[in-house]
Amino acid sequence: SVRLGLLYESNFVKMQAATRMQTGARPFTSVRPAPRSSIVVAVKPTKAADFRGLSDVELIDKVASLKAEMASVRFLQRTRGISEVKPGEQQNPDPEKVPKANKNKHVRRQIAQLLTIVRERQIADGIDRKTALKIEKRAALASGIL
């Protein structure tokens, strides 16, 4: 059995040497693919400081517009760019209208930053969370949302 082990090792070493001569590679290394040549452009994330100069009304308006944009982005991602669904007609996806996959994440982050600033201002004014929710509910009832 020792002789078979030595024979196996010598054959293995010979195969490695032959492979190295053929490929020019070192033993036990993998050949890595070439790096991608395309450049990926990412959306620069916003900072909460970008929104701190806005008034309270502007913050709420911005949140509402971003929520509408998020609904639009989700719809376009799910329908693959078909903006209008017409019954009975063949719809072809439009790849140019499909938003990037990270767009939803970016919009959600902006909404969270805006709502954080609103809550920070409420805390600075001495409004606790329960009172803030009551104020929001009264405003929604007055505007006819609820």
Secondary structure, DSSP 8 states (H G I E B T S, - for coil): -HHHHHHHHHHHHHHHHHHHHHH---TT---------S---------GGGTTTS-HHHHHHHHHHHHHHHHHHHHHHHHTT--S--TTS-----TTTS--TTHHHHHHHHHHHHHHHHHHHHHHTT--HHHHHHHHHHHHHHHT--
